[in-house]
């Protein structure tokens, strides 16, 4: 019996942001593998096994999923957002790389999803309208010095920045440190947006400046966008203002 493995992006949360392709793959899976809160998003289906695990066991989870697929199961490894953005696709292929070469004949596909960065940008207006980069502020798998180096490079290039994993219980001060560093490299009135739990009942948005952003609350459900020198606020009579990074860039800026 030939098995298969799909790495499936669930989007930021609501079912209407789950793609038809992802929905079809999930319905056809014999086994769901993933971080427990992501597995819990999905409905129970008769005959479908569920293998939920903790947040910091990505490589173990990937090997377990590969073992199931090698045994003939049709496995869906689920990720929030897009599985290729700081998520399970990399862990799966790291596991594949470490296993015997003959196992690479296993059918593996990555099914894309809407990333939190794109969902947050859509809510805010057009903050990613020009060049941007995405950075994870987690230093679990890389040194903080590397993150600082990348922050300096992104600031020097005047990119819009999207921060994933800004704060956790184990890393309560990393976002504050990142914003403090940027405060020495960018204008104090640079636009900063906080988008939390986008698409879920507890969704919240706030738009502020780099000078004031250090005191803003955030957690692992928060996506933080730091604007470029061109990013600006488009005020409106009520509600959160829109954020715009225009398509053009001033000559000599």
Helices and strands as residue ranges (DSSP letters): E 4-9, G 15-17, H 20-28, E 31-35, H 36-40, E 49-53, H 58-70, E 74-79, H 88-98, G 101-105, E 107-111, H 116-124, E 125-126, E 132-136, H 144-156, E 160-164, H 174-183, E 191-196, E 204-209, H 210-213, E 222-226, E 232-234, E 242-244
